[in-house]
């Protein structure tokens, strides 16, 4: 998915904060909301928390330093950052497109490695995984740099956490304000360090309502997060 989005230079929608919607996305969101209302909010939340498989290990949709369970109906797709940047540099806008792609595929000390699309489950947003090179930086330092690189954030709340797989990490909840849309929404992220480098899990969403509806999928990933 991301490859086509990068080539079409719609990376802002895919990697900028939390996937700003197109008209089609808005219609899908409206349809999903209607379905959720019919089934009941509690039922929708329970469905989102159900596991649909695990990613991270060799041979999975995304090969990562960690592994974790993906919510049912969410679709994972690996991101080859070098490949995507090479594609954009050969496009009609050349360097300009390449700079845009680089700014969206890299955030602070980490680069995009995997995106897990919530749309098949009826939500507009992604759970994204970012990875970095091995080094001496601890999880809190990595996470602070990641959030700072997003810009337009406020009310950050950091806390130490431990995943269900025994990894110690740091989690942050914060508000992100889109200058383009002139609206503010909730986001959160979790960082851990591994022998292969830091890993950041980030959950955005089209808006705060979508973000909160997708939290069970994020919590499922956190509960099952372990070294791959």
C-alpha positions as CSV (number, residue, x, y, z in Angstrom):
1,X,0.0,0.0,0.0
2,X,2.6,2.5,1.0
3,X,4.6,2.1,-2.2
4,X,1.6,3.4,-4.2
5,X,1.0,6.2,-1.8
6,X,4.6,7.3,-1.9
7,X,4.6,7.3,-5.7
8,X,1.4,9.4,-5.7
9,X,3.0,11.8,-3.1
10,X,0.1,11.3,-0.7
11,X,2.5,10.4,2.1
12,X,1.1,13.1,4.2
13,X,-2.1,11.1,4.4
14,X,-0.3,7.9,5.1
15,X,2.5,8.9,7.4
16,X,1.8,12.4,8.5
17,X,0.6,12.1,12.1
18,X,-2.3,9.7,11.5
19,X,-3.6,9.4,7.9
20,X,-5.7,12.4,7.1
21,X,-8.8,11.2,5.2
22,X,-9.9,11.6,1.6
23,X,-13.6,12.0,0.7
24,X,-13.7,8.2,0.2
25,X,-12.2,7.7,3.7
26,X,-14.8,10.0,5.2
27,X,-17.6,7.9,3.6
28,X,-15.9,4.7,4.8
29,X,-15.7,6.2,8.3
30,X,-19.4,7.2,8.2
31,X,-20.3,3.7,7.2
32,X,-18.1,2.2,9.9
33,X,-19.7,4.5,12.5
34,X,-23.1,3.4,11.5
35,X,-22.2,-0.2,11.7
36,X,-20.6,0.3,15.1
37,X,-23.8,2.1,16.4
38,X,-25.9,-0.8,15.1
39,X,-23.7,-3.4,16.8
40,X,-23.1,-1.3,19.9
41,X,-19.9,0.4,21.0
42,X,-19.0,-2.3,23.4
43,X,-19.2,-5.0,20.8
44,X,-17.1,-3.0,18.4
45,X,-14.4,-2.6,21.0
46,X,-14.3,-6.3,21.9
47,X,-14.0,-7.2,18.2
48,X,-11.1,-4.8,17.8
49,X,-9.2,-6.4,20.7
50,X,-9.4,-9.9,19.3
51,X,-6.1,-11.2,17.9
52,X,-5.8,-11.8,14.1
53,X,-2.3,-13.2,14.2
54,X,1.3,-12.2,15.0
55,X,3.9,-10.2,13.1
56,X,7.6,-9.5,13.6
57,X,9.1,-12.9,13.2
58,X,10.9,-13.9,9.9
59,X,8.4,-14.7,7.2
60,X,5.6,-12.6,8.7
61,X,4.1,-9.5,7.0
62,X,6.6,-7.3,8.8
63,X,10.0,-8.6,10.0
64,X,11.0,-6.6,13.1
65,X,13.2,-6.8,16.1
66,X,10.0,-7.4,18.1
67,X,6.9,-9.5,17.6
68,X,3.3,-8.8,18.7
69,X,-0.3,-9.7,18.0
70,X,-2.3,-7.7,15.5
71,X,-6.0,-7.1,16.0
72,X,-8.4,-9.1,14.0
73,X,-9.0,-7.7,10.5
74,X,-6.2,-5.2,10.7
75,X,-3.8,-5.6,7.7
76,X,0.0,-5.3,8.2
77,X,2.3,-4.2,5.4
78,X,6.1,-3.9,5.6
79,X,7.8,-0.7,4.5
80,X,11.1,-0.8,2.7
81,X,12.2,2.8,3.3
82,X,15.3,2.7,1.0
83,X,13.1,1.3,-1.8
84,X,10.4,3.9,-1.4
85,X,13.0,6.8,-1.3
86,X,14.6,5.4,-4.5
87,X,11.2,5.4,-6.2
88,X,10.4,9.0,-5.3
89,X,13.8,10.3,-6.4
90,X,13.1,9.0,-9.9
91,X,9.7,10.7,-10.1
92,X,8.9,13.8,-12.2
93,X,9.5,16.1,-9.2
94,X,12.9,14.5,-8.4
95,X,14.6,16.0,-5.4
96,X,11.5,17.8,-4.0
97,X,9.5,14.6,-3.8
98,X,12.5,12.8,-2.3
99,X,12.8,15.4,0.4
100,X,9.1,15.1,1.2
101,X,9.2,11.3,1.3
102,X,12.3,11.3,3.5
103,X,10.6,13.7,6.0
104,X,7.6,11.4,6.3
105,X,9.4,8.0,6.3
106,X,11.9,9.1,9.0
107,X,10.9,10.7,12.3
108,X,13.6,11.6,14.8
109,X,16.0,8.6,15.3
110,X,13.7,6.0,13.7
111,X,12.4,5.1,10.2
112,X,9.0,3.6,9.2
113,X,9.2,-0.2,9.1
114,X,5.6,-1.4,9.2
115,X,2.1,0.0,9.0
116,X,-1.0,-1.9,10.2
117,X,-4.1,-0.6,8.5
118,X,-7.3,-0.4,10.6
119,X,-9.6,0.2,7.6
120,X,-10.5,-3.5,7.1
121,X,-11.7,-3.4,10.7
122,X,-13.9,-0.4,10.1
123,X,-11.6,2.4,11.4
124,X,-9.6,5.2,9.8
125,X,-6.0,5.0,11.0
126,X,-2.9,3.0,11.4
127,X,-0.7,1.4,14.1
128,X,2.8,2.0,12.8
129,X,6.1,0.5,13.8
130,X,9.3,2.6,13.5
131,X,12.8,1.1,14.0
132,X,16.3,2.6,14.5
133,X,19.9,1.6,14.6
134,X,21.5,0.0,17.7
135,X,23.0,2.6,20.0
136,X,23.3,3.8,23.6
137,X,20.0,5.9,23.7
138,X,17.4,4.6,26.1
139,X,13.7,4.2,25.3
140,X,12.8,7.6,26.9
141,X,15.4,9.5,24.9
142,X,14.3,7.8,21.7
143,X,10.6,8.5,22.4
144,X,11.2,12.1,23.3
145,X,13.1,12.6,20.0
146,X,10.3,10.9,18.1
147,X,7.6,13.1,19.5
148,X,9.7,16.3,19.1
149,X,10.2,15.5,15.4
150,X,6.4,15.4,14.9
151,X,6.0,19.1,15.7
152,X,2.8,20.8,16.8
153,X,2.4,18.5,19.9
154,X,1.4,19.4,23.4
155,X,0.5,18.0,26.8
156,X,2.9,15.1,26.6
157,X,2.5,12.6,29.4
158,X,5.3,10.1,29.7
159,X,5.4,7.0,31.9
160,X,7.4,3.8,32.3
161,X,5.7,0.6,31.2
162,X,6.4,-3.1,30.9
163,X,5.0,-5.1,28.0
164,X,3.3,-8.5,28.4
165,X,6.4,-10.0,26.8
166,X,8.7,-8.7,29.6
167,X,10.2,-5.6,27.8
168,X,10.7,-2.4,29.7
169,X,9.8,0.7,27.8
170,X,8.3,4.2,27.9
171,X,4.9,5.3,26.7
172,X,3.6,8.7,25.9
173,X,0.1,10.2,25.3
174,X,-0.1,13.6,23.7
175,X,-2.1,16.0,21.5
176,X,-1.2,16.7,17.9
177,X,-2.5,19.8,16.2
178,X,-2.8,19.7,12.4
179,X,-2.1,23.1,10.8
180,X,-3.7,21.9,7.6
181,X,-7.0,20.9,9.2
182,X,-6.8,23.3,12.2
183,X,-7.8,20.6,14.6
184,X,-6.3,18.8,17.6
185,X,-6.4,15.0,18.3
186,X,-5.0,12.4,20.6
187,X,-2.1,10.2,19.8
188,X,0.2,7.9,21.7
189,X,3.4,5.9,21.2
190,X,5.5,3.3,23.0
191,X,9.2,2.9,22.7
192,X,11.4,-0.1,23.7
193,X,15.0,-0.9,23.1
194,X,16.3,-4.2,21.7
195,X,19.7,-5.6,20.7
196,X,18.8,-4.7,17.1
197,X,17.9,-1.1,17.9
198,X,15.0,0.9,19.3
199,X,11.4,0.2,18.3
200,X,8.5,2.7,18.4
201,X,4.8,1.7,18.1
202,X,2.7,4.7,17.2
203,X,-1.1,5.0,17.2
204,X,-2.8,8.0,15.5
205,X,-6.2,8.0,14.0
206,X,-8.2,10.3,11.8
207,X,-9.5,12.1,14.9
208,X,-9.7,11.5,18.6
209,X,-12.8,9.4,18.3
210,X,-11.1,7.1,15.9
211,X,-8.0,7.0,18.0
212,X,-9.9,5.9,21.1
213,X,-11.9,3.3,19.1
214,X,-8.5,1.8,18.0
215,X,-7.0,1.7,21.5
216,X,-7.8,-2.0,22.1
217,X,-5.7,-2.9,19.1
218,X,-2.8,-0.8,20.5
219,X,-3.2,-2.4,23.9
220,X,-3.2,-5.9,22.4
221,X,0.1,-5.1,20.7
222,X,1.5,-3.8,24.0
223,X,0.4,-6.8,26.0
224,X,2.0,-9.2,23.5
225,X,5.1,-7.2,22.6
226,X,8.3,-9.3,23.0
227,X,11.7,-9.8,21.3
228,X,11.2,-11.5,18.0
